[in-house]
Amino acid sequence: MQHEPLNLTRLAGTSQSSGNEFGFLLEREHESRYFDDVKDWYQHTLGTALCITSAGALVLIFRESPSKRFIPFLFIGVATFAAAKFGTASGIVGTVGAAIVFCRVPV
């Protein structure tokens, strides 16, 4: 399906006296590339939330266990999954958030 390019001179309401239009047109197919960043933001937020939530759940599950010092090592699997599924940024930010959760737990 062929779309007509979006003419910025008509949008701005300007016209040149010589009748020439600006040399640059924004095609509708390229407009969607700006919305891909928003989709990535949602993916990174979901991965970060998964990391922090799972860190909190591990702390609650193993709070009375004598092996609670090894919880961060168990968390490496969760952080690896989040980074592989949702992107590197979510793995990094989620790991930092989980480190904060783990720091607040008395050993």
N, C-alpha and C positions, 0 to 999 in steps of 0.2 A: 504494500500500500504506500503510495507516494504522497508525502505531505508537502505543503507549500512552506518554504522557509519563513521564519518569523522576521519581519522587517522592523528593525529598531527605529527607523526614521518615522514610521507611522505611529509607533508606540509613544515616542517622545513628543509627537505633535509638531515636529519641525520639518521644514522643507527648505531646500536650497533653491536659490533663484535660478540657477542654471538647469534645474530639473534632475541633476544627478543625485543619487542616493548615497548613503554611506557605503563604503566598500565592504562592510562586514555585516553578515546576516547570521542569526542564531537559528540553527535548525532544530526542529522539535525533537528529533531523535537524540540530540545531544543534551537536552534539558534533563533527562533522567539521570545523567551521571552525577548531578548534584545531590540527588536523593539517596545514592548508594552510601554516602558517608553517614547518613542518619541510620540506615540499616545496620551498618557496622557498629555504630554507637550502641544500638540496642543489643547486639550480640555481645559486645564487650561488657556491658552492664550486667547482662544475664550471667556471663561467665564469672565475673567478679562476685556477684551475689551468691553464686553456687559455691565458690571457694570460701567466702566468709561464713556462710550458713553451715557448710559442712565442717568447718573448723570449730564453730560453736557447738555443733552436735557431737563431734568427737570429744570435746572437752566435757560436755555433760554426761556422755556415756561412760567415759573412763575417769571421772573425777574421784571415785573411791578406789580405783584400781592401783595396785602398787607399781604398775608399769606405765603410769601416765606420763612419765618423762619421754617416752618414745612416741607420743602422739604426733609431734611434728614430722617424724619419719614416716608415719602412716599417711600423713597429709601430702607427701610428695606425689603419691599416685593421683590424688584428686587434682592437684595443681597441674600435673602433666596432662591429665584428661581435659581440664578446662583450657589449657593452652592449645591443645591439639584440636579441640572442637570449636572453641569460640574465638581463638586468636591469641597471639602472643601478649598483647596488651592486657587482656583479661587475666592471663596467667601471672603476669608480673604484679599487677595491681591487687589481684586476689591473694597472692602470696604475701604481699606487704600487709594487707588487711588481716590475714590469718596470723601473721607474726604479732600483730598488735593484740589479737585475741589470745594467743598463746602467752604473751608477756603478762597479761592480766591474771593469769591462773596461778595461784600459789602452788608451789611444788612441795 
